[in-house]
């Protein structure tokens, strides 16, 4: 489903908060002394904590005004309780105290130095970890507040996933999917995807991951999915099948040759598993003993024969 302008604006506002907090945190990180990393970081930690928790609070405070603007016109904004934005600050989405989580950049840098990594590289690694923690903590706080705000409104029966511009391939696959209002939001580090409520009167227009794919430039497709996956999708392969297959990607030796295979979708219930057959193991989780080829391997074996490549894509479940 496609998001409303209000949902897009809400999501973009949260991204701006995350970006500002990440930028401010980086400034403090770059001020620490590489020769005294631990005491230097601990000396500025309180300021960093204030920046990140402040971003979380700002993100959570945006929930009620957003839902009010979105649902008031339909007369569906009645809530069973009032959101408390402060409850979403000071802790990560995993329930870890934010102050504890913010020690990770320091420990990461010290560990890298202990392994003999050059100081500049170790510091850069710590900065990257800080960036992930900052952005993820703020996005999680905002999403959690959104979720609670929706649950508090009886008119909201479900929500749809709002995919950000430049999202990763797994998020694109989930674009527009609808979930029960109390269903936990699937996200990854630095994920900025959001959600939009669905009510009796407020029903966003359906959209498909294929539409998102079609709107991307060739460079964006290659960067997001990979060259071989793009080729498979352009040949007619299902986007979800191509993306999900890569979760279990590994190498195997078959008939004396090393190939790229995946374990994803090869059970009795999986599309590829139903086609490959030769199951080993008990029940529905039994896996096919035949390797499921990755698109890269399929194109290698097809050797430029498009018809044969399409047959293999279908046989291995990429085209349904």
PyMOL commands that set and color helices and strands:
alter all, ss='L'
color gray80, all
select helices_A, chain A and resi 5-29+34-74+85-88+98-101+104-114+119-151+169-173+209-215+218-225+227-234+239-248+271-276+283-285+295-302+306-315
alter helices_A, ss='H'
color red, helices_A
select strands_A, chain A and resi 158-162+178-180+194-198+249-254+257-262+279-280+287-288+292-293
alter strands_A, ss='S'
color yellow, strands_A
deselect
rebuild
show_as cartoon
